[in-house]
Amino acid sequence: LTLTDLKGNNSFAYGFQLGHYFEAMKWLGVEFEYYTRTPNIDQQNTTLGVNISGFQIPVTAARVSVDDVKLRTFAFNLLGRYQVNSWEPYAGVGLAVNTIDFGTAKFFNASGSTLLAQSNLGSDTALGVHLKGGLRYKITDKVGLLGEYKYTQSSFTSDLSGDRLAFDLSSHTLMF
């Protein structure tokens, strides 16, 4: 079973970061971070299809919604920074362990009738790439305010009525 791209909702995100910059190279650091968000998928157009020997064959147009999506990221990053007084722009790259939990998916035909509804679609964990960039304002040596952009990408699988659903997820997150 294949689907065309779906867009998740904007959602509240929260988490924490623990890091260390090296004394010998003050511009280089390492960081562990965790953050979570709930980008549910409102009803939107998609094309249902099948994959036969690597070829995507569209079967029907449909509308789909997915509720109770929970996405968690555990990331290990290598950071670079440039300090200008209390301001500190930074960028990082790392490895992410992303976990996704699905709630209920519903598929509708063009007239709005339900084609398929399934709850508890399961969860999956996958490795991915994690990129970030931001600007930190240092209040003290240990405390600061920041705004940052995060990008993570992973490939997941889930079961939908006995069919294996494989998909790539690209997540763009702004945090303050």
C-alpha positions as a printed Julia matrix, in Angstrom:
176×3 Matrix{Float64}:
   0.0    0.0    0.0
   1.42   3.38  -0.96
   0.31   6.97  -0.27
   1.35  10.29  -1.72
   2.97  12.81   0.66
   1.0   13.91   3.71
   1.52  17.08   5.75
   1.5   16.96   9.55
   0.02  19.8   11.6
   2.06  22.36  13.45
   2.23  21.25  17.05
   3.61  22.19  20.42
   7.1   20.75  20.97
   9.09  20.48  24.18
  12.28  18.82  25.35
  15.7   19.35  26.88
  19.36  19.58  25.87
  22.55  18.7   27.74
  25.86  19.65  26.22
  29.51  20.44  26.71
  31.96  22.66  24.83
  35.61  21.67  25.0
  38.05  23.96  26.82
  40.84  23.35  24.28
  38.54  24.14  21.34
  35.89  26.52  22.7
  34.04  26.52  19.37
  33.46  22.72  19.36
  30.92  20.86  21.48
  28.81  17.74  21.91
  25.17  17.54  22.9
  22.41  15.09  23.79
  18.85  16.26  23.27
  15.35  14.9   23.53
  12.19  16.52  22.21
   8.65  15.43  21.43
   5.77  16.71  19.34
   2.3   15.6   18.13
   1.96  16.42  14.4
  -1.49  14.91  13.78
  -2.54  14.72  10.12
  -5.79  16.51   9.28
  -7.98  15.12   6.51
  -6.24  15.75   3.18
  -6.09  14.41  -0.36
  -3.86  11.46  -1.21
  -3.59   8.73  -3.8
  -3.77   5.14  -2.59
  -1.67   2.77  -4.62
   0.22  -0.5   -4.61
   3.88  -1.28  -5.12
   4.44  -4.12  -7.59
   8.07  -5.06  -8.24
   9.22  -1.53  -7.38
   6.61   0.24  -9.53
   4.09   2.53  -7.81
   0.64   1.94  -9.33
  -2.09   4.42  -8.28
  -5.4    2.74  -7.48
  -7.77   5.44  -6.23
  -7.91   9.01  -4.99
  -8.87   9.3   -1.34
  -8.76  11.55   1.68
  -6.88  10.49   4.81
  -6.51  11.67   8.4
  -4.34  10.31  11.2
  -4.99  11.18  14.87
  -2.84  10.73  17.97
   0.55  10.84  16.22
   3.42  11.17  18.7
   6.96  11.75  17.45
   9.98  11.65  19.78
  13.61  12.39  18.9
  16.72  11.43  20.85
  19.71  13.09  19.16
  23.47  13.04  19.66
  25.01  16.1   18.0
  28.39  17.59  17.21
  28.13  21.39  17.51
  30.09  24.38  16.27
  29.62  27.89  17.62
  30.93  31.41  17.25
  30.83  33.68  20.3
  30.23  37.42  19.97
  29.85  38.84  23.5
  26.62  37.32  24.85
  25.41  36.2   21.39
  26.26  32.75  20.13
  25.17  31.49  16.7
  25.63  27.72  16.37
  25.05  24.79  14.05
  25.06  21.05  14.62
  24.83  17.7   12.92
  24.16  14.35  14.49
  22.48  11.01  14.67
  18.84  10.79  15.72
  16.85   7.92  17.13
  13.27   8.76  16.18
  10.23   6.99  17.59
   6.74   7.42  16.16
   3.44   6.22  17.67
   0.28   6.17  15.57
  -3.28   6.37  16.76
  -6.17   6.09  14.3
  -6.05   6.38  10.51
  -9.19   6.95   8.45
  -9.49   6.8    4.67
 -12.45   8.41   2.88
 -13.61   8.28  -0.75
 -14.52  11.41  -2.73
 -18.12  11.38  -1.42
 -16.89  11.29   2.2
 -17.78   7.66   2.94
 -15.25   5.8    5.08
 -13.19   3.3    3.07
 -11.06   2.1    5.98
 -10.59   3.02   9.64
  -8.02   1.44  11.88
  -6.93   2.34  15.4
  -3.71   1.52  17.22
  -1.5    1.46  14.15
   1.49   0.7   16.34
   4.87   2.35  16.63
   8.31   2.18  15.08
  11.83   3.35  15.9
  14.39   4.33  13.28
  17.79   5.95  12.99
  17.97   9.21  11.13
  19.89  12.36  10.37
  19.58  15.37  12.68
  20.56  18.92  11.65
  20.12  22.08  13.68
  21.03  25.74  13.76
  20.21  28.54  16.1
  21.09  31.61  18.09
  21.72  31.56  21.84
  21.84  34.58  24.14
  23.92  33.81  27.22
  22.46  35.13  30.48
  25.18  33.39  32.53
  27.88  30.86  31.62
  25.41  28.03  32.29
  22.02  29.56  31.35
  20.81  31.13  28.12
  17.82  31.8   25.89
  17.73  30.3   22.44
  15.79  29.95  19.25
  16.61  27.11  16.91
  15.56  25.22  13.84
  15.81  21.41  13.79
  15.48  19.01  10.89
  15.33  15.25  11.25
  14.71  12.54   8.68
  13.94   8.84   9.2
  12.25   5.91   7.44
   9.48   4.09   9.31
   7.11   1.17   8.79
   3.66   0.43  10.2
   0.89  -2.11   9.6
  -2.41  -0.99   8.1
  -5.08  -3.7    7.88
  -2.46  -6.35   7.28
  -0.54  -4.28   4.7
   2.95  -3.04   5.52
   3.1    0.74   5.17
   6.64   2.12   4.71
   7.28   5.85   4.66
   9.95   8.5    5.03
   9.43  11.28   7.54
  11.01  14.72   7.31
  10.37  16.84  10.39
  11.0   20.59  10.57
  10.82  22.04  14.09
  11.24  25.58  15.43
  11.87  25.83  19.15
  12.28  28.82  21.47
